[in-house]
Amino acid sequence: MVTTDRQDERLQARVGVRGAITDVVERARGGDLGVIPVVVGLVVIWSVLQALNPVFLSSANLVNLTLESAAVGIIALGIVCVLLVAQIDLSVGSISGLSGAVVGVLFVLQGLPVWAAIAAAVAMGAVIGWLYAQLFNRFGVPSFVITLAGLLAFLGLQLYVLRSRGSINLPFDSGLVHFAQLAFVPAWLSYTFAVLAAAGLFASGYVHARERRKAGLSANSVTMLAVRSAALLAVLVFVVWYLGRTRGVGWMFVLFVGLVLVMHYLLSRTKWGRSVYAVGGNVEAARRAGINVKAVYTSAFVLCTTFAAVGGILAAARLAAVNQSSGGGDVNLNAIAAAVIGGTSLFGGRGTAFSALLGIIVIQSISSGLTLLNLDSSIRFVVTGVVLLLAVVVDSVARKSRTSHGRA
């Protein structure tokens, strides 16, 4: 009885605010850093850039930053899916450019409704992912080789689709361009979203805690859940108020955040999500546990290429044009870098959907800050590369620490 009482006391000590802090510290010591490195890095980057140029953290610049982050961020969300199963997709840039070209041709040149052009481009992206999965599952071709071939092939197909025209301008009065450039959430609705997000966090945490208590496991107290939700509400209300000083929160960024939340739910609360982490952690163990490994790989590839298509369409809408260089340049590298910098492991099995959100904000912050300083783009590439290298180093060190603590 004495032992049981002491165990209960220890479990109860873990559910309060002090217990939550202790739990975070213990996990960090064991190599489970979560989003700590990227949040610390983001604070440092913002502090330095704000000190160098006071305009950086202005409301107007942050609104632009969120809008510029959405398209590549959605592509990065797809990269998170394939990295979680320990694979890679090098063709997301080419797929995004091709998707934008398809929308331009079908909508502007062929006269199809914009929704039909978008549906065709997104469906094309999904089919490409399915083809990748077939080559990977049936023939065992490494994803690196498959997607590298896709990068070249779809770049060539994009050039063929645009042909001698070179570029296609999307009508400024179209709903697609308006959505990407001029559509902002009304203030009252933005605050409503903030309240719903905080309430949703409390509700999901409460249900999860109740399930853990039924299983005889430790769980967060209602007080802790309320404090966490109140903190989120305060942050979101401040963000909405601050961005609202100029144009407010763009609908395109809301779409990005909504996709992140949906993927977070699917990855953390569903059987499919647990299967993804299992396959990425140890594919043979997952197979022996009865998981349909091939289906998991297929879903990851399809999601990745579908998100690449969506991101490409939004990027074209943001510029109100698509051309032969769409999806080229640093789009591919930034999408992959965002997923890794945000905390998704290159070794598979670790990371969250929020990695795409945090990672692309870091990259776009660097780009925006250096642009305000009138520095050459070469410096931006160097700084982004250094940040990416540091993220991978932190991931490798954390992985070794988890192994030594038996948490790998």
PyMOL commands that set and color helices and strands:
alter all, ss='L'
color gray80, all
select helices_A, chain A and resi 2-13+17-29+36-52+59-84+92-109+114-139+143-165+175-181+187-214+222-243+251-269+271-281+283-288+293-319+331-341+354-372+377-404
alter helices_A, ss='H'
color red, helices_A
select strands_A, chain A and resi 167-169+321-323
alter strands_A, ss='S'
color yellow, strands_A
deselect
rebuild
show_as cartoon
